[in-house]
Amino acid sequence: MRLFMRKRNRPLRPTGDRLSRFTTNWCEFSLRPVVRLNRAVAIAMRDGSEAGLMHIDAVLADGELANYYLAHSARAEMYRRLGRTADVGTGIKGAQIHRDRRDQ
C-alpha cells in the first residue's frame, strides 16, 4: 500500500487509511493528566522548582492523579530541591503508599 501519491506539480498528500494519522487533534493530548504532570516537571526544569511545584499541586488537586505514585514522587523531588525537608517525607510516603497499592 502506498502512503503518499504524487501528482504532477502538486505536493504530497496522505491517502487511504493513513489519513487519520494526519488529522489527529494533537491539542487533546495536552489535556491528559500525565501530560500535564510531564509539563509541570519541564516547567520546574526551566523556571525553577517553586513554579514546577505549583503546577504539580494543580495536577494533584484535580484528583485524576491522586493515586499515581510518580506524581507524589515528583512532588517530593520538588520539595527536596527547595530544601523543604519536612515536606519531602510526606511526598515520599504518598508515593510509597500508592506504589504498594499498584503492586498488589
Residue frames as qw, qx, qy, qz and C-alpha x, y, z in Angstrom:
[[0.000, 0.890, 0.456, 0.000, 0.00, 0.00, 0.00],
 [0.408, 0.379, -0.024, 0.830, 1.34, 3.40, -0.90],
 [0.268, -0.579, -0.491, 0.593, 1.22, 6.02, 1.79],
 [0.064, 0.663, -0.012, -0.746, 1.55, 9.03, -0.50],
 [0.612, 0.550, 0.496, 0.278, 0.52, 9.84, -4.03],
 [0.199, -0.504, 0.177, 0.822, 2.25, 12.45, -6.12],
 [0.524, 0.730, 0.431, 0.077, 0.53, 14.24, -8.92],
 [0.558, 0.391, 0.134, 0.719, 2.33, 16.46, -11.29],
 [0.146, 0.412, -0.125, 0.891, 3.47, 19.68, -9.60],
 [0.601, -0.621, -0.155, -0.479, 1.35, 19.01, -6.54],
 [0.162, -0.559, 0.700, -0.414, 2.58, 18.41, -3.00],
 [0.311, -0.032, -0.948, 0.067, 2.48, 15.01, -1.38],
 [0.566, -0.300, 0.111, -0.760, -0.81, 14.23, 0.29],
 [0.305, -0.138, 0.902, -0.272, -1.89, 11.38, 2.54],
 [0.591, 0.042, -0.520, -0.616, -4.12, 8.71, 1.08],
 [0.654, -0.114, -0.739, -0.115, -6.26, 5.83, 2.26],
 [0.703, -0.553, -0.444, 0.060, -6.34, 4.53, 5.82],
 [0.591, -0.106, -0.257, 0.757, -3.39, 6.63, 6.91],
 [0.001, 0.642, 0.205, 0.739, -5.37, 9.85, 6.66],
 [0.593, -0.745, -0.281, -0.120, -6.46, 9.69, 10.32],
 [0.726, -0.271, -0.129, 0.619, -2.83, 9.97, 11.42],
 [0.310, 0.222, 0.131, 0.915, -2.62, 13.33, 9.73],
 [0.283, -0.579, -0.288, -0.708, -5.93, 14.63, 11.04],
 [0.580, -0.421, -0.610, 0.339, -5.41, 13.82, 14.73],
 [0.185, -0.893, -0.038, -0.408, -6.26, 16.65, 17.07],
 [0.632, 0.147, -0.520, 0.556, -2.96, 16.85, 18.97],
 [0.168, -0.497, 0.250, -0.814, -4.34, 19.51, 21.33],
 [0.812, -0.402, -0.164, -0.390, -6.47, 16.91, 23.10],
 [0.825, 0.001, -0.441, 0.353, -3.32, 15.14, 24.30],
 [0.215, 0.392, -0.370, 0.814, -2.21, 18.22, 26.23],
 [0.559, -0.467, 0.042, -0.683, -5.28, 17.86, 28.45],
 [0.868, -0.156, -0.471, 0.015, -4.36, 14.42, 29.72],
 [0.576, -0.810, 0.091, -0.067, -3.21, 14.39, 33.35],
 [0.843, -0.230, 0.209, 0.439, 0.08, 12.56, 32.76],
 [0.506, 0.544, 0.181, 0.644, 0.98, 15.02, 30.01],
 [0.203, -0.900, -0.026, -0.385, 0.19, 17.87, 32.41],
 [0.768, -0.601, 0.139, 0.169, 2.46, 16.25, 35.02],
 [0.766, 0.119, 0.222, 0.592, 5.29, 15.95, 32.50],
 [0.217, 0.768, 0.147, 0.585, 4.76, 19.58, 31.56],
 [0.488, -0.862, 0.018, -0.137, 4.95, 20.57, 35.25],
 [0.816, -0.354, 0.203, 0.409, 8.31, 18.80, 35.57],
 [0.574, 0.423, 0.241, 0.658, 9.55, 20.55, 32.42],
 [0.090, -0.896, -0.102, -0.422, 8.43, 23.88, 33.85],
 [0.694, -0.701, 0.096, 0.131, 10.37, 23.08, 37.02],
 [0.776, -0.029, 0.243, 0.581, 13.48, 22.47, 34.94],
 [0.353, 0.593, 0.251, 0.678, 13.00, 25.72, 33.06],
 [0.168, -0.765, -0.069, -0.618, 11.60, 28.13, 35.68],
 [0.029, -0.409, 0.681, -0.607, 12.64, 26.56, 38.96],
 [0.221, -0.156, -0.949, 0.162, 11.25, 24.14, 41.49],
 [0.189, 0.321, 0.505, -0.779, 8.72, 26.54, 43.01],
 [0.493, 0.309, -0.259, -0.771, 6.98, 27.03, 39.66],
 [0.440, 0.098, -0.860, -0.239, 7.04, 23.29, 38.99],
 [0.063, -0.169, -0.863, 0.473, 5.63, 22.55, 42.44],
 [0.383, 0.306, 0.229, -0.841, 2.71, 24.90, 41.81],
 [0.579, 0.257, -0.501, -0.589, 1.87, 23.04, 38.59],
 [0.345, 0.029, -0.936, 0.071, 2.26, 19.61, 40.21],
 [0.126, 0.217, 0.688, -0.681, -0.03, 20.68, 43.04],
 [0.510, 0.299, -0.059, -0.804, -2.59, 21.84, 40.46],
 [0.536, 0.165, -0.756, -0.339, -2.46, 18.46, 38.70],
 [0.230, -0.087, -0.909, 0.336, -2.88, 16.62, 42.01],
 [0.265, 0.207, 0.422, -0.842, -5.71, 18.93, 43.05],
 [0.563, 0.151, -0.417, -0.697, -7.71, 17.81, 40.01],
 [0.731, -0.195, 0.519, -0.397, -7.75, 14.36, 41.56],
 [0.886, 0.374, -0.181, -0.208, -7.11, 12.27, 38.46],
 [0.635, 0.426, -0.567, 0.307, -3.52, 11.53, 39.50],
 [0.502, -0.660, 0.327, -0.453, -4.14, 11.39, 43.25],
 [0.916, -0.237, 0.319, -0.062, -3.33, 7.65, 43.22],
 [0.777, 0.565, -0.154, 0.230, -0.42, 7.92, 40.77],
 [0.755, -0.533, -0.017, 0.381, 2.79, 7.30, 42.70],
 [0.599, 0.203, 0.156, 0.759, 5.03, 9.12, 40.23],
 [0.052, -0.807, -0.195, -0.555, 3.08, 12.34, 40.79],
 [0.631, -0.775, -0.031, -0.022, 3.81, 12.11, 44.50],
 [0.796, -0.218, 0.126, 0.550, 7.48, 11.32, 43.91],
 [0.380, 0.542, 0.190, 0.725, 7.78, 14.31, 41.56],
 [0.321, -0.863, -0.125, -0.370, 6.25, 16.46, 44.28],
 [0.785, -0.567, 0.038, 0.247, 8.73, 15.08, 46.85],
 [0.698, 0.145, 0.158, 0.683, 11.59, 15.86, 44.47],
 [0.098, 0.752, 0.149, 0.635, 10.43, 19.47, 44.15],
 [0.581, -0.804, -0.036, -0.121, 10.30, 19.74, 47.94],
 [0.840, -0.272, 0.092, 0.461, 13.83, 18.32, 48.16],
 [0.516, 0.417, 0.165, 0.729, 15.16, 20.81, 45.62],
 [0.149, -0.810, -0.107, -0.557, 13.56, 23.64, 47.57],
 [0.243, 0.301, -0.671, 0.632, 15.13, 22.42, 50.82],
 [0.621, -0.324, 0.133, -0.701, 11.76, 21.73, 52.46],
 [0.248, 0.229, -0.937, 0.091, 12.89, 18.52, 54.13],
 [0.367, 0.090, 0.701, -0.604, 9.83, 18.23, 56.38],
 [0.691, 0.406, 0.076, -0.593, 7.57, 18.04, 53.31],
 [0.355, 0.439, -0.780, -0.269, 9.80, 15.57, 51.47],
 [0.139, -0.063, 0.953, -0.261, 8.74, 12.78, 53.83],
 [0.551, 0.386, 0.485, -0.559, 5.05, 13.28, 53.14],
 [0.568, 0.576, -0.336, -0.484, 5.66, 13.20, 49.40],
 [0.230, 0.354, -0.904, -0.059, 7.72, 10.03, 49.63],
 [0.322, 0.085, 0.840, -0.428, 5.17, 8.41, 51.94],
 [0.629, 0.479, 0.186, -0.583, 2.39, 9.18, 49.45],
 [0.492, 0.534, -0.602, -0.332, 4.46, 7.73, 46.62],
 [0.029, 0.230, -0.963, 0.139, 5.19, 4.54, 48.58],
 [0.487, 0.224, 0.652, -0.536, 1.55, 4.03, 49.56],
 [0.673, 0.544, 0.013, -0.500, 0.30, 4.36, 46.00],
 [0.352, 0.514, -0.759, -0.192, 3.14, 2.29, 44.58],
 [0.167, -0.108, 0.945, -0.261, 2.37, -0.53, 47.01],
 [0.605, 0.372, 0.449, -0.542, -1.32, -0.41, 46.07],
 [0.585, 0.591, -0.355, -0.427, -0.37, -0.66, 42.41],
 [0.180, 0.421, -0.889, -0.022, 1.84, -3.69, 43.03],
 [0.428, -0.004, 0.801, -0.418, -0.93, -5.66, 44.78]]
